[in-house]
Amino acid sequence: FPFRLFPLREHGMNWRARPLTSQEIQAFRRSKEVMERFVRAYELMLRFYGIILVNKETGELKRAENWAERFDNLNRFSHNNLRITRILKCLGEMGYEHYQVHLVKFFLTETLVEETLPNVKRSALDYFVFTIRSKRKRRELVHYAWQHFKPRDSFVWGPRDKLLKYK
């Protein structure tokens, strides 16, 4: 079977790659070597997208020096959005939910606040946010997106009454 860099429990675009089992995920998570390789693979993909993992403990991110060139690539080729969704889902499977939150917030900031990734905005809102496993963190990110979305009355990713009351 072909090896996947970010394996999941579901089928992806490569029909020959089989989904992971729960037992395989648990075995991966117990292996220090596998988890170190996983973080290195994550850093490699981040660099490809023009992002740097600043802190391995927290998952904090920042733009890489070559961010403008790499963001241009992200804006032009939408297939990257599928890969990012896969990476986000895999981060959750592997116990890196805090990495998920930072990556989604990074993309929300770049799409809604900085407006550097206009062609990633729909994927960030439609898919990236909803890979977050923690309901509380997901709500925080939806609220953050709502605060920065323009025009705000066109925001459809959460109920307006709850977004207005959210603390």
C-alpha positions as CSV (number, residue, x, y, z in Angstrom):
1,F,0.0,0.0,0.0
2,P,1.2,3.5,-0.7
3,F,2.4,5.5,2.3
4,R,0.6,8.7,3.2
5,L,2.4,11.6,4.8
6,F,-0.8,12.6,6.7
7,P,-2.9,9.4,7.0
8,L,-6.6,9.4,8.1
9,R,-9.3,7.0,9.0
10,E,-11.1,7.9,5.8
11,H,-10.4,7.4,2.1
12,G,-8.8,10.4,0.3
13,M,-8.1,11.2,-3.4
14,N,-5.6,8.3,-3.7
15,W,-7.9,5.2,-4.0
16,R,-4.9,2.8,-3.4
17,A,-4.1,4.2,0.0
18,R,-6.1,2.5,2.7
19,P,-7.5,4.3,5.7
20,L,-5.9,4.0,9.1
21,T,-7.4,2.0,11.8
22,S,-7.9,3.2,15.4
23,Q,-5.2,0.7,16.5
24,E,-2.7,2.1,14.0
25,I,-3.4,5.6,15.2
26,Q,-2.8,4.6,18.8
27,A,0.4,2.8,17.9
28,F,1.6,5.9,16.1
29,R,0.8,8.1,19.0
30,R,2.7,5.8,21.4
31,S,5.9,6.0,19.3
32,K,8.1,9.0,20.1
33,E,10.0,8.5,16.8
34,V,6.8,8.4,14.7
35,M,5.5,11.5,16.4
36,E,8.8,13.4,15.9
37,R,8.7,12.5,12.2
38,F,5.1,13.6,12.0
39,V,6.0,17.0,13.4
40,R,8.9,17.3,11.0
41,A,6.5,16.4,8.1
42,Y,4.1,19.1,9.4
43,E,7.0,21.7,9.4
44,L,8.0,20.7,5.9
45,M,4.5,21.2,4.6
46,L,4.2,24.5,6.5
47,R,7.4,25.8,4.9
48,F,6.0,24.8,1.5
49,Y,3.0,27.0,2.2
50,G,5.2,29.9,3.5
51,I,4.6,29.3,7.2
52,I,6.9,28.6,10.1
53,L,6.2,26.6,13.3
54,V,7.6,29.1,15.8
55,N,6.9,26.9,18.9
56,K,6.6,23.1,18.9
57,E,5.0,23.1,22.3
58,T,2.2,25.6,21.6
59,G,1.8,25.3,17.8
60,E,2.3,29.0,17.3
61,L,2.9,30.0,13.7
62,K,4.2,32.9,11.7
63,R,4.8,33.8,8.0
64,A,8.1,32.6,6.5
65,E,10.4,35.0,4.7
66,N,9.2,33.6,1.4
67,W,5.5,34.0,2.4
68,A,4.5,36.2,-0.6
69,E,5.7,33.8,-3.2
70,R,4.2,30.8,-1.4
71,F,0.9,32.5,-0.7
72,D,0.7,33.3,-4.5
73,N,1.0,29.5,-5.0
74,L,-1.8,28.9,-2.5
75,N,-4.0,31.5,-4.2
76,R,-3.5,30.0,-7.6
77,F,-3.8,26.3,-7.0
78,S,-6.9,25.3,-5.0
79,H,-5.8,21.6,-4.7
80,N,-3.6,22.8,-1.8
81,N,-6.8,23.5,0.2
82,L,-7.6,19.7,0.1
83,R,-4.2,19.0,1.4
84,I,-4.5,21.5,4.2
85,T,-7.9,20.0,5.2
86,R,-6.2,16.6,5.3
87,I,-3.3,17.9,7.4
88,L,-5.8,19.5,9.8
89,K,-7.8,16.3,10.2
90,C,-4.6,14.3,10.7
91,L,-3.4,16.8,13.3
92,G,-6.6,16.0,15.3
93,E,-6.1,12.2,14.9
94,M,-2.6,12.4,16.1
95,G,-3.4,14.4,19.2
96,Y,-2.2,17.8,18.0
97,E,-5.5,19.7,18.4
98,H,-3.6,22.7,19.6
99,Y,-1.7,22.7,16.2
100,Q,-5.0,22.6,14.4
101,V,-6.3,25.7,16.2
102,H,-3.2,27.7,15.4
103,L,-3.2,26.7,11.7
104,V,-6.9,27.5,11.3
105,K,-6.5,30.8,13.0
106,F,-3.5,31.6,10.9
107,F,-5.6,31.0,7.7
108,L,-8.5,33.0,9.1
109,T,-6.2,35.9,9.8
110,E,-4.5,35.8,6.4
111,T,-7.9,35.5,4.6
112,L,-10.1,37.8,6.6
113,V,-7.8,40.3,8.3
114,E,-4.7,40.6,6.1
115,E,-6.6,39.6,2.9
116,T,-3.5,37.9,1.5
117,L,-5.2,34.6,0.6
118,P,-8.6,35.5,-0.9
119,N,-8.8,32.2,-2.8
120,V,-8.4,30.2,0.4
121,K,-11.2,32.1,2.3
122,R,-14.0,29.7,1.4
123,S,-12.0,26.6,2.3
124,A,-10.9,28.2,5.6
125,L,-14.6,28.9,6.5
126,D,-16.3,25.9,4.9
127,Y,-13.7,23.2,5.8
128,F,-10.7,24.2,7.9
129,V,-12.7,25.6,10.9
130,F,-14.9,22.4,11.0
131,T,-11.9,20.1,11.4
132,I,-11.4,21.4,14.9
133,R,-12.4,18.7,17.4
134,S,-13.0,20.9,20.5
135,K,-16.5,22.5,20.3
136,R,-15.3,25.4,22.4
137,K,-12.3,26.1,20.2
138,R,-14.3,25.7,17.1
139,R,-16.8,28.3,18.4
140,E,-14.0,30.6,19.3
141,L,-12.7,30.4,15.7
142,V,-16.2,30.9,14.2
143,H,-16.6,34.0,16.4
144,Y,-13.2,35.2,15.4
145,A,-14.1,34.7,11.7
146,W,-17.4,36.5,12.2
147,Q,-15.7,39.5,13.8
148,H,-13.5,39.9,10.8
149,F,-15.8,38.9,8.0
150,K,-17.0,41.6,5.5
151,P,-19.9,42.2,5.1
152,R,-20.7,40.8,8.5
153,D,-24.4,40.3,7.7
154,S,-23.4,37.8,4.9
155,F,-21.7,35.5,7.5
156,V,-23.4,32.1,7.3
157,W,-21.1,29.9,9.4
158,G,-22.9,30.5,12.7
159,P,-26.2,31.8,14.1
160,R,-26.2,35.6,14.4
161,D,-27.9,35.7,17.8
162,K,-25.3,33.3,19.3
163,L,-22.4,35.2,17.7
164,L,-23.7,38.5,19.1
165,K,-23.8,37.0,22.7
166,Y,-20.6,35.0,22.4
167,K,-18.1,35.7,25.2
